[in-house]
Structures are given as C-alpha cells and as structure tokens.
C-alpha cells in the first residue's frame, strides 16, 4: 500500500510539473524538434503549428502574435530527426503550411499559393477567427 501511495504521489507531482511546463510554453512560439514535442500537441486545447523549411525563412509568418490565444509552434521539415516524417504524415505539399489543431486534431489548414507567401496580416486575422 505504501509503495502504491508513493507511485501515486510521483504521478501527481509529474502531472503538476508537466502542466506547469505546458502552461509556460503557451505564451511563446516553440520549435518542435522531437516526436515527444509533437505529441504534446495532443494535450493542447488549441494549437497553431507552422511547418516551414529553413531555406524558406523569408516567408515565415510570425505566428507568435497568436500566443495569447493558443499554443504556437513551428516545425522545420529540414530537421533530420522529424522533418521528413512530419512532411509525409501531415501531407505537407508546400511551405509554409499553417495548421490549426484542437485537442491534437486538425481543424483548419492554410497553404499559400505558388508564391509560397502569405499576406501576414490577412493570415493572422484568418487564424484568429478560426481559434475563437
């Protein structure tokens, strides 16, 4: 019984630490560079993820402007650990692609045209409407 009690206390402590970490991350844009980081999207009520490539940095949208509304994160498809897998599993056809998730499920996807650019003010406003 004492051993079970210790395990439960450890789980409660770990859960509190995880919640505190996730709460502090919700106020900034985070680069996701491991599959564990990507899995954290499943526990967020609202997430906005920008999938881009390091060579396309000039077309990056400043999604951190949305940090007060929901969790914001970025994935680089050039990342050797997760890039190719994310591009394939999430069916990324063009970069940047911005995906809005609710509880880890995709609810809206924004893809630019052939120019590979968004009108930043317009796309930020469209995302704001989607997450409210």
Order of alpha helices (4+ residues) and beta strands (2+ residues): alpha-beta-alpha-beta-beta-alpha-beta-beta-alpha
